[in-house]
Each structure stands twice: as C-alpha cells, then as structure tokens.
Amino acid sequence: MDTSKIATAECPTPTKVEEFRLWAEENAKNYTFAVFLNEMHKRFLSLYVESGDDERAVLVELLRLAGNRATRLFRFKMSSPYNGNKGRRRGPTQKPSLEGMFDESNDDAGDRWSKNPSRPLVGASEQHKRIVTMPFPTYQNGIYDFQARCPAEVKAKFDQLNSFSGKEHTAQLEQIVKKHTPEYEKFNFNVLRNALGHLPDASRSQYFDRIFPGIVSLAKDLPGKLSHRPLVFLTPGVTLELRRDEIACLLANAYLCTFPYRDLFTSTLPTVNFITLFSGQPGKDKRESAKVEKLKCLFAYFSKAMEFGPEGEEKVSFSKVALNEKPDWENSQKPMKTFNIEELEGKIEDFEGIQVDFANKLIGGGVIGRGCQQEEIRFITCPELIAARLFTEQLEDNEALVITNFWQYSDHSGYQDDFKYEGPFTGSNDGKRTLAAIDASDFSNTNDSKLEGLWLQSEDHTSRQYLKQVIDRDLNKAYTGFLCQELDQSLHIATGNWGGGSFKGDPLLKAMIQHVAASEASRELHYYPYHDISLKEMLEGSALATRSKGTVGEAYHELLNYAKEKNPYPSAF
C-alpha cells in the first residue's frame, strides 16, 4: 500500500497526515523496534488532538499501517534466513533498524516471514512468556495485531468478546462462555441467576438495561485501551501503572470470562475469569450465599466505573518487592517502635498508612470463589485490586506485593459466612491508599510436614509455627512488605490477626513477629483486633513480651523464648 496516496488522496488538507508519514519514514532509520513503536504512538497522539475529523480517520489508518509494516519488517530481519547475512540467523542481541519500512518490496519479506513454519505462536517463545495473554490478537511483543493473526485459543476468546451484544440474559451469557471455553462446561451459573433473581425489581432492571450493557462496552474497549503496550507479569523492582478506566476494561473481560483458561491446579498464576463466582449451589451453605453478596459488590463497582470522568485517568500502581538481604535479627540494634492496639470497632481499611493484606500466595485468594476472609473481602470491596491476579505470579518467601491509589466501591458488614453488601461506598476516596500483601505460613493444609529434613507427625500440625526456621520466614516476609523503601517513611502500618484464622497461626506469636518486623523497618504498628475482645485483652496485658524490649535484637530473643515454651519438639528448635 502506497502511504503517500493515503496522505494526499483521501484528505483535503493533509498537513498533519503528511507530517506523521514523514516523521515515521525518517525515524524508522534511527530507532530500534520497541523505541520506534513507543515514539510513534506519542507522535500520533500529539497530532491526533490537533487534527480535524477527516485527518483523524487517515491518521488512524496510517498508524495501523505503520505499526503492521514495522512489526513485519522487524520480525523478518530477526528471524528470516533472508537477512543478508549469508543465510545465518541473527543473534537475539542484534537490533536491526526499521529503515525501509515503507518500501513496497518489504511486503514480500513480510510474507516470507509469515509463511515461515518455524514462527512461534503468540506467547510460545521464551522471551515472550512474561507477557499476559489477552482476549484479543497480539503480536509476540504484546501489541494489538489488527490483522488478527493468533493461535486458535486466542481467536476463540476474541470471537467470544465480539459476539456479545449487551442484551444477553444469564442463559445466553452461559451459552456463549461455554461455547468458546470447553473447560467451563462443568460450571453452572446458578449463583449469578440467584443474585439477579433476588434483586429488587428496579435494581434488576438497572442491571439488564444499564450495568450489563456497560460491562460489554467496557470489555470491547480493551483492545483500544491497551493496544499500544503489552501487559507484563510483575517482577521485583518493577512498578506497573494502570489507569482506572483500563482496569475497568480488564475486569469487564474477567466478568465475561474472555481471558484464556488458567488451570488453578497446575498454574502458578491465580484464576482471572469470574466463572467460579457465578457457579455454585446457593442455599447449600452460607459461604455459597456470600457469593451473591460479592456479585452485588461487583455490580456497584461497574456502575461507578461506567461513570468515570477525569478520575478514570488516575493511575493505580502495582509493585512486587523482594528481600535480597535478610536482616541480622539476633544482633539488630534498631529501636523497637510503638505497638498501638486499636478499638474493637476499628477497621484496617480506615487507617491512613500502609494497610496489610493477609494474603494468599496466589494473590486475592478465593475472592472469585468461596473465600470470605480478610483478603477476599478487601479485594471484592475494592475490585481494582483483583486486576493484580492477571499479572502477579505466586509469591515467593522473599516477596510481597504493594498496591497504591486504589479505591473502595462498596460498604459491607460481617465476616466469613456473615459477609453482607451494604450498598455503594459512602466514605471518601480522596486519600491515597496503600496495601501491602504478605502471605503468612499456612498450617491448615496437611498433618505431615517436612521442614529442612525434619519430619513432624502430629494431629496438631500447627506446632510447626514455633520452629525457628518458620519464625524467621515470617519475620522476613513481614519485613519485606513493611519496608517498601519507595513509600514515605513516616507511614505507619495497620494490621491485625495476620496468619491467624484459616491459616491456624498463634495470634500472639504473629503479633510479636509483626512488631519486630515493623520495628526493623522503622515503622510504628497499629493492631486492629476486629471485635475480638479476648485478643485485645491479651495484647493489652503483659503477654506481648516484645513491647518491653529496647532493641530489635532483644525482642527477637524474647520471641524465640516464647516459641521454645510453646514448641513440643525443643530438640528441633
């Protein structure tokens, strides 16, 4: 296709179009592929806002053509034996320029590349396994492929997305989802049916007339929102920023179950699609009924997200942090910080500082399933947090996840089986919330556990938590989340019974661990007992031995002394 003809024949005043074409041709000689695409999008946007409607239409077509041409030429030069190098393939570190991008002879080169049987599928090559597979066609670099060349699995999900009209009822939604993802055949949509059936008539009408069509519209906006850059999996030290309206598009696709299937039992990634929230047996037990309340929270979120104005451009940041050098706990001379015990009615989410998420290794835990613990409630009332499941792999022992500037969208009451949606959020989202997700050691899964060659067989397998190795592990984990050097050092920490509850941890032991870790990070700690009066009284008494110590090293030794008294296997300590 002759780009000069685009610039002159289809637009009466082609000034901006010609400027863009000339810029692209000139800079294709100077930039490598990734830099060129990034700079080209910046140039496009600056010209687009200054152009009239006729020029804008031509600019969009020229951007599409330039992106496709550049990608085809880049791939051909990188992978084809026809690269002018005597038949030898280029090494992975070589960066061919894009000079000749608009040369018509390069169409043949691109065609030869596209017919190359050795071409890897999207996401199949090692260098691109760090890119999240989207429900629309992409090149291997994660950029939207307008020509829709992609594996069958992605093509099926893209067809599924495009098949929605926004007028579907639950039965039609179920039919479309199962048609394009055979793995979902075993799931029913009974919870979603139950949730909609129990809504007041006005609310049910609002769902079908406004909310669901809005979800479909948001989902279809995703290729346009994220077409210019890939969504990469988090790695330590790298921060990913997403706009609120981009997150809304991602979550809308999760609601329509358009992301490629993830097997929870074989993957180190959390599931994303909301199929597990839709499916179940309402009325079987209270936990299944709590799913209905979760759906009401999502309805409130999407209702708000569809009204985003300038706030939709605000960014939520996601950072995975890793501890590379462990503190010398025994000899640390850092002073112990204040341990504040809050009122029974207080909530971590109301605290202005670093709010601790009692996390699962797979971030979000059972938020889109039966889970209704502290983490799941936090995520469902602040659904922007759920987006982290797309790009956060299972947390390692030295890793934590920090999320900032997310909003709350629902009020709630109760906990676990008694969780209830209490309407749209009535508080303020003016402050900049910060969440530190840290996973404590879990003692709920097995009675036989092996730790560094030591077999412990006991019906009360929670005794493992008093081993020094386990204490050190949880100290390092908490310290990783509490330290977060990128955050204001004046921020204090809001936490509670981390590692207790379903993880079966000793509340007093975990409170002391968090106190020591927070002090090493030079932050004060605010503990919320959350209506547990016996826990509050225990902490206010003399049981919290770390409060009387002057340094972290002294408090650490006191922590170990407590563990020795509790440990039924003293020889293993």
C-alpha positions in Angstrom: 0.0 0.0 0.0 1.4 3.4 -1.0 1.3 5.6 2.1 1.8 8.7 0.0 -1.5 8.1 -1.7 -3.2 7.9 1.7 -1.7 11.2 2.7 -2.7 13.1 -0.4 -5.8 11.5 -2.0 -8.1 10.8 1.0 -7.7 14.1 2.9 -8.4 17.6 1.6 -5.9 19.2 4.0 -3.3 16.5 4.7 -0.8 18.7 6.7 -0.9 16.6 9.9 -1.0 13.3 8.0 1.9 14.2 5.8 3.9 15.3 8.9 3.2 11.9 10.6 4.2 10.0 7.5 7.4 11.9 7.0 8.3 11.5 10.7 7.7 7.8 10.5 9.8 7.3 7.5 12.7 9.4 8.8 12.8 7.9 12.3 12.4 4.3 11.1 16.1 4.7 10.2 17.2 5.8 13.7 15.2 3.7 16.2 15.0 0.1 17.2 11.6 -1.6 17.1 10.4 -1.1 20.7 11.6 2.5 20.9 10.1 3.3 17.5 6.6 2.0 18.4 6.6 3.9 21.6 7.7 7.2 20.0 5.3 6.7 17.1 2.3 6.4 19.4 3.4 9.6 21.2 3.8 11.4 17.9 0.4 10.1 16.7 -1.4 11.3 19.8 0.1 14.8 19.6 -1.0 15.2 16.0 -4.4 13.5 16.5 -5.6 16.0 19.1 -4.7 18.9 16.7 -6.5 17.4 13.6 -9.9 17.5 12.2 -12.2 14.5 11.7 -11.1 13.8 8.2 -7.4 13.9 9.1 -8.0 11.8 12.2 -9.5 9.0 10.2 -6.5 8.9 7.9 -4.1 9.2 10.8 -5.6 6.1 12.4 -5.2 4.1 9.2 -1.7 5.3 8.8 -0.8 4.4 12.4 -2.2 0.9 11.8 -0.3 0.5 8.6 3.0 1.8 10.1 2.7 -0.5 13.1 2.0 -3.6 11.0 4.7 -2.8 8.5 7.3 -2.1 11.2 6.4 -5.3 13.0 6.6 -7.5 9.9 9.9 -6.0 8.8 11.4 -6.3 12.3 10.3 -10.0 12.6 11.6 -10.7 9.1 15.0 -9.2 9.9 15.3 -11.0 13.2 14.1 -14.5 12.2 14.3 -15.0 8.5 17.4 -16.5 6.8 16.9 -13.9 4.1 18.6 -11.3 6.2 21.6 -10.5 4.1 23.8 -12.4 6.5 24.7 -15.4 4.3 21.8 -17.4 5.4 22.6 -17.2 9.1 20.0 -16.1 11.6 20.7 -13.0 13.6 21.5 -13.5 17.3 19.0 -12.4 19.9 21.0 -9.3 20.9 21.1 -7.8 17.4 18.7 -4.9 16.8 18.0 -4.3 13.1 16.8 -0.8 12.2 13.4 -0.3 10.5 14.8 1.6 7.6 12.8 0.8 4.5 9.6 0.3 6.5 7.5 1.9 3.8 9.4 0.3 0.9 6.8 -1.8 -1.0 9.5 -4.5 -1.6 9.3 -5.3 2.1 5.8 -6.7 1.6 7.4 -9.8 0.1 9.8 -10.1 3.0 6.9 -9.9 5.4 5.0 -12.5 3.5 8.0 -14.9 3.6 8.3 -14.4 7.3 4.6 -15.0 7.9 4.8 -18.3 5.9 7.8 -19.5 7.9 6.7 -22.7 9.6 9.2 -22.1 12.4 7.3 -19.0 13.6 6.4 -19.4 17.2 2.8 -18.9 18.3 1.8 -16.0 20.5 3.3 -16.4 23.9 5.1 -19.6 22.9 8.7 -18.3 22.8 10.8 -17.9 25.9 11.3 -14.2 25.5 7.5 -13.6 25.5 6.4 -15.8 28.3 6.5 -12.7 30.5 3.5 -11.1 28.7 -0.1 -11.7 29.8 -2.2 -13.4 27.1 -5.0 -11.1 26.3 -8.5 -11.9 24.9 -7.6 -10.2 21.6 -4.9 -10.9 19.0 -1.5 -9.6 19.7 2.0 -9.7 18.2 4.6 -11.6 20.2 5.5 -8.3 21.9 2.0 -7.9 23.3 0.9 -5.1 20.9 -2.6 -5.4 19.4 -2.5 -7.2 16.0 -5.1 -5.5 13.8 -4.8 -8.4 11.3 -5.9 -10.9 13.9 -3.2 -13.4 13.4 -3.2 -15.5 16.6 -3.5 -19.1 18.0 -6.9 -20.8 17.9 -7.4 -20.3 21.7 -7.0 -16.5 21.5 -9.0 -16.4 18.3 -11.9 -18.2 20.1 -11.8 -15.7 23.0 -11.7 -12.7 20.6 -14.7 -14.1 18.8 -16.4 -14.6 22.2 -15.8 -11.0 23.1 -17.2 -9.7 19.8 -20.2 -12.0 20.0 -21.7 -10.1 23.0 -24.4 -7.5 22.2 -25.0 -6.3 25.7 -28.6 -7.7 25.6 -27.8 -11.2 26.8 -29.6 -12.8 29.8 -27.9 -15.2 32.1 -28.7 -18.3 30.0 -27.2 -16.6 26.9 -24.1 -15.5 28.7 -23.6 -19.1 29.9 -24.1 -20.4 26.4 -21.5 -18.0 24.9 -18.9 -18.6 27.6 -19.1 -22.4 27.4 -19.1 -22.4 23.6 -15.7 -20.7 23.5 -14.1 -22.3 26.6 -14.9 -26.1 26.7 -13.1 -26.3 30.1 -16.1 -24.3 31.6 -18.7 -26.9 30.6 -18.8 -28.3 34.2 -19.7 -24.9 35.7 -23.2 -23.6 36.2 -24.4 -20.0 36.5 -26.7 -20.7 39.4 -25.1 -18.1 41.8 -25.5 -15.3 39.2 -29.1 -16.4 38.5 -29.8 -16.4 42.2 -28.2 -13.0 42.7 -30.2 -11.4 39.9 -33.4 -13.2 41.0 -33.2 -11.7 44.5 -32.6 -8.1 43.4 -35.5 -5.7 43.8 -37.3 -5.1 40.5 -35.7 -1.7 40.0 -32.2 -3.0 40.6 -32.7 -6.0 38.3 -33.9 -3.7 35.6 -30.9 -1.5 36.1 -28.6 -4.5 35.7 -30.1 -5.6 32.3 -30.7 -2.1 31.0 -27.5 -0.4 32.1 -24.9 -2.4 34.1 -24.5 -5.5 31.8 -24.5 -3.5 28.6 -21.9 -1.2 30.2 -19.8 -4.2 31.1 -19.9 -5.4 27.5 -19.0 -1.9 26.3 -16.1 -1.7 28.7 -14.8 -5.2 27.7 -14.9 -4.3 24.0 -12.9 -1.1 24.7 -9.9 -3.1 26.0 -8.0 -3.5 22.7 -8.2 0.2 22.2 -7.1 1.0 25.8 -4.1 -1.4 25.9 -3.3 -1.8 22.2 -0.2 0.3 22.5 1.7 -1.7 25.1 1.9 -5.2 26.5 0.7 -6.2 29.9 3.7 -7.9 31.5 4.0 -10.1 34.6 5.4 -8.3 37.6 9.0 -8.8 38.5 10.7 -7.5 41.6 11.8 -3.9 41.4 9.4 -3.0 38.5 6.2 -1.0 39.0 3.2 -1.4 36.7 0.8 1.5 36.5 -2.7 1.1 35.1 -5.4 3.8 34.7 -8.7 3.2 36.5 -10.5 3.0 33.1 -8.0 0.5 31.8 -8.6 -1.7 34.9 -12.3 -1.4 34.4 -11.9 -2.8 30.9 -9.8 -5.7 32.2 -12.3 -6.6 34.9 -15.2 -6.4 32.4 -13.4 -9.0 30.4 -13.0 -11.1 33.5 -16.7 -10.8 34.1 -17.5 -12.0 30.6 -14.9 -14.8 31.1 -12.9 -13.9 27.9 -9.4 -14.4 29.3 -7.8 -17.6 28.2 -8.4 -20.5 30.6 -6.0 -21.0 33.6 -5.8 -24.3 35.4 -5.7 -23.5 39.1 -4.2 -26.9 40.0 -1.2 -26.7 37.6 -0.5 -23.0 37.3 1.5 -20.6 39.5 -1.0 -17.9 38.4 -4.4 -17.1 40.1 -7.5 -17.6 38.0 -9.0 -14.5 36.5 -12.4 -15.2 34.9 -15.3 -14.8 37.2 -16.8 -18.2 36.2 -16.1 -19.6 39.7 -18.0 -16.7 41.3 -21.0 -17.4 39.0 -21.1 -21.1 39.7 -22.2 -22.9 42.8 -25.2 -24.1 44.8 -26.9 -21.1 46.5 -28.6 -22.1 49.7 -26.3 -25.1 50.3 -24.4 -23.2 53.0 -23.7 -19.6 54.0 -20.4 -19.4 52.1 -22.2 -20.0 48.8 -24.7 -17.3 49.8 -21.8 -14.9 50.4 -21.0 -15.2 46.7 -24.3 -13.5 46.0 -23.1 -10.6 48.2 -19.8 -10.5 46.3 -21.7 -10.1 43.0 -23.6 -7.2 44.4 -20.2 -5.5 45.2 -19.2 -6.0 41.6 -22.4 -4.5 40.3 -21.7 -1.4 42.4 -18.2 -1.2 41.0 -19.2 -1.4 37.4 -22.0 1.0 37.9 -19.4 3.5 39.2 -16.8 2.6 36.6 -19.1 3.4 33.7 -19.4 7.0 35.0 -15.6 7.6 35.2 -14.7 11.1 34.1 -11.2 12.6 34.7 -10.8 10.2 37.6 -10.6 7.4 35.1 -7.2 8.7 34.1 -5.8 8.3 37.6 -3.3 5.5 37.9 -3.2 2.6 40.3 0.3 1.2 40.8 1.3 -2.4 41.4 4.8 -3.3 42.6 6.4 -6.6 43.5 9.1 -6.1 46.1 11.8 -8.7 47.0 14.1 -9.0 50.0 17.6 -9.7 48.8 19.5 -9.3 52.1 17.9 -10.6 55.2 18.3 -8.6 58.5 20.6 -9.9 61.2 17.7 -10.3 63.6 19.8 -11.6 66.6 22.2 -8.6 66.6 20.0 -5.8 65.3 20.3 -2.6 67.3 17.4 -0.8 65.8 15.0 0.6 68.4 11.6 -1.1 69.0 8.7 1.1 67.7 5.4 1.6 69.4 2.8 -1.1 69.2 -0.7 0.5 69.2 -3.8 -1.5 70.0 -6.9 0.0 68.3 -10.5 -0.1 69.4 -12.7 -3.2 68.7 -14.8 -1.4 66.1 -11.8 0.0 64.2 -11.0 -1.2 60.7 -7.7 -1.6 58.9 -9.2 0.0 55.7 -10.0 3.2 57.6 -6.3 3.7 58.5 -4.2 6.3 56.6 -1.0 4.5 56.1 0.2 1.1 55.0 -2.7 -1.4 55.2 -1.7 -5.0 55.5 -3.4 -7.6 53.3 -3.5 -11.1 54.9 -2.6 -12.5 51.6 -2.6 -15.9 50.0 0.4 -17.0 48.0 -1.9 -16.7 44.9 -2.9 -13.1 45.3 -6.6 -12.5 46.1 -7.1 -16.0 47.5 -10.7 -17.1 47.0 -12.1 -13.7 46.1 -13.8 -15.0 42.9 -14.7 -18.2 44.7 -15.9 -19.2 48.2 -13.3 -17.4 50.2 -14.5 -14.7 52.5 -11.6 -13.9 54.8 -9.9 -10.5 55.3 -8.1 -10.6 51.9 -11.2 -11.7 49.9 -13.4 -9.0 51.5 -10.8 -6.3 50.8 -10.5 -7.3 47.2 -14.2 -7.6 46.5 -15.0 -4.2 48.0 -12.0 -2.7 46.2 -12.2 -4.6 42.9 -9.3 -2.7 41.3 -7.1 -5.0 43.5 -8.5 -8.0 41.6 -6.6 -6.9 38.5 -3.4 -7.9 40.2 -4.4 -11.6 39.6 -3.8 -11.1 35.9 -0.1 -10.4 36.2 1.1 -11.5 39.7 2.6 -15.0 39.9 2.6 -16.9 43.2 4.5 -15.0 45.8 7.9 -16.4 46.9 9.0 -16.4 50.5 11.1 -13.3 50.0 8.4 -11.4 48.0 5.5 -9.0 48.8 3.0 -7.1 46.6 2.4 -3.4 47.2 -0.6 -1.6 45.6 -1.3 2.1 45.8 -4.0 4.5 44.9 -6.9 2.0 44.6 -10.5 2.9 45.5 -13.2 1.3 47.7 -16.6 0.9 45.9 -18.8 -0.9 48.4 -19.7 -0.8 52.1 -20.0 -4.1 53.9 -20.7 -5.8 57.2 -19.9 -9.1 58.7 -17.1 -11.6 58.0 -16.8 -15.1 56.5 -20.2 -16.6 56.3 -21.9 -13.4 57.6 -20.5 -11.1 54.9 -23.1 -8.7 53.5 -23.0 -6.0 50.9 -24.4 -2.8 52.4 -24.6 -0.5 49.4 -22.2 1.7 47.4 -19.3 3.1 49.4 -20.3 6.1 51.5 -16.8 7.1 52.6 -14.1 9.1 50.9 -11.7 8.0 48.2 -9.7 11.2 48.4 -6.7 9.7 50.3 -4.1 7.6 48.6 -4.5 4.1 49.9 -1.5 1.7 50.1 -1.9 -2.1 50.5 1.0 -4.4 51.4 0.1 -8.0 50.6 2.1 -10.5 52.6 1.3 -14.2 53.0 2.0 -15.9 56.4 2.9 -19.5 56.8 -0.1 -21.7 56.4 -0.6 -24.5 58.9 -4.1 -25.6 57.6 -3.3 -27.9 54.7 -1.5 -31.1 56.0 -0.8 -33.1 59.1 2.5 -34.3 57.8 5.0 -31.6 57.0 8.7 -31.8 56.1 10.9 -28.9 57.0 14.6 -29.0 56.3 14.8 -32.8 56.7 12.7 -32.9 59.9 9.5 -34.9 59.8 6.9 -33.8 62.3 3.8 -36.1 62.6 1.1 -34.7 64.7 -2.6 -34.1 64.7 -1.8 -30.7 65.9 0.4 -29.7 63.0 0.2 -26.0 64.0 3.2 -26.8 66.3 5.4 -26.2 63.3 5.0 -22.5 63.7 7.2 -22.5 66.7 10.2 -23.7 64.8 12.9 -21.0 64.4 13.0 -21.6 60.6 9.3 -20.8 60.3 9.6 -17.8 62.6 12.4 -16.4 60.5 10.5 -17.0 57.3 7.5 -15.0 58.6 9.7 -12.3 60.0 11.4 -11.8 56.6 8.1 -11.9 54.8 6.5 -9.2 57.0 9.7 -7.1 56.9 9.6 -7.3 53.0 6.1 -5.8 53.0 6.7 -3.3 55.8 10.0 -1.9 54.5 8.9 -0.8 51.0 11.6 1.9 50.6 9.6 3.6 47.8 6.9 4.6 50.4 7.0 7.6 52.7 9.0 6.6 55.8 6.5 8.4 58.0 3.7 6.0 57.1 2.7 3.7 59.9 1.4 0.1 59.5 -2.2 -1.1 60.1 -2.6 -4.8 60.7 -4.3 -7.4 62.8 -4.5 -11.2 63.2 -2.2 -11.9 60.2 -1.7 -15.6 59.8 -4.4 -16.5 62.3 -7.9 -17.5 61.3 -7.9 -20.1 58.5 -4.1 -20.3 58.5 -4.2 -21.5 62.1 -1.4 -19.3 63.4 -0.9 -18.3 67.1 -2.3 -14.7 67.3 0.2 -13.7 70.0 3.2 -15.2 68.1 2.1 -13.4 64.9 1.6 -10.1 66.7 5.1 -10.3 68.1 6.6 -11.2 64.7 4.9 -8.2 63.1 6.0 -5.9 65.9 9.7 -7.0 65.5 9.5 -6.7 61.6 7.8 -3.3 61.7 10.5 -2.0 64.1 13.2 -3.3 61.9 11.5 -1.3 59.1 11.4 1.8 61.4 7.6 2.0 61.3 5.1 2.1 64.1 2.4 -0.6 64.1 -1.3 -0.2 64.7 -3.1 -3.5 65.6 -6.8 -3.9 64.9 -8.3 -6.9 66.9 -11.6 -6.5 65.0 -14.3 -7.3 67.6 -12.1 -10.0 69.3 -12.2 -8.7 72.9 -10.2 -11.7 74.3 -7.4 -11.0 71.8 -7.5 -7.3 72.7 -7.2 -8.0 76.4 -4.4 -10.5 75.9 -2.4 -8.0 73.9 -3.0 -5.2 76.4 -1.8 -7.4 79.2 1.8 -8.5 79.7 1.7 -11.3 77.2 3.2 -9.2 74.3 6.8 -9.5 75.6 8.3 -7.6 72.7 6.8 -4.4 73.9 9.2 -4.2 76.9 12.4 -4.6 74.9 14.6 -1.8 73.7 16.1 -3.2 70.5 15.0 -5.5 67.7 17.7 -8.0 68.7 16.4 -8.2 72.3 12.8 -8.5 71.1 13.9 -11.3 68.7 15.4 -13.3 71.5 12.2 -12.8 73.6 10.2 -14.0 70.6 12.3 -17.2 70.4 11.9 -17.8 74.1 8.2 -17.7 73.7 8.4 -20.1 70.9 10.6 -22.5 72.8 8.0 -22.7 75.6 5.3 -23.5 73.1 7.3 -25.9 70.9 6.6 -29.6 71.7 9.8 -30.5 69.8 12.5 -28.5 71.7 15.3 -30.5 70.1 14.3 -29.3 66.7 14.4 -25.6 67.6 
